[in-house]
Amino acid sequence: MPRTTPPLPLAVQRALRKLGADIRDARRRRRITAELLAQRAMTSHVTLAKVERGDPSVSIAVYANALFVLGMLDRLGALADASTDEVGLALDEERLPQRVRRRATRPTDA
């Protein structure tokens, strides 16, 4: 029986296709052949073709290697940076106390 995976949300499919197209365009702007990028990214030409199509079955490590070879790996590290997480920052702000009180001091036993 063939293994099936649940369909990805359309937004995820589009994002992966865009990432793949951006990797392909970056490779072409640098005048690097697909074969050379595949070799430098330590993957096969077939897998690189899947990356450039935005195939979700390809490991994120392969995408990361391709970005590394193209000199674009720093962008991957910034994807889920907490300082740009608007939803998370808003939730944190909601949990802030309304006011801060000084702790009462206990009387010392003499």
Residue pairs with C-beta under 8 A, 6 or more apart in sequence:
5 57
8 16
8 56
12 56
13 54
13 56
15 54
16 54
16 55
16 56
17 53
17 54
18 54
19 54
19 63
20 51
20 52
20 53
20 54
20 55
21 52
21 54
23 51
23 52
23 63
23 66
23 67
23 70
24 52
26 70
26 72
27 34
27 37
27 52
27 66
27 70
30 70
32 70
34 45
34 48
34 49
34 52
35 45
37 48
37 66
37 69
37 70
38 44
38 45
38 47
38 48
40 69
41 48
41 62
41 65
41 66
41 68
41 69
42 65
43 51
43 62
43 65
43 66
47 58
47 62
48 62
48 66
50 57
50 58
51 58
51 62
51 63
51 66
63 76
64 73
64 76
67 73
67 75
67 76
78 84
82 88
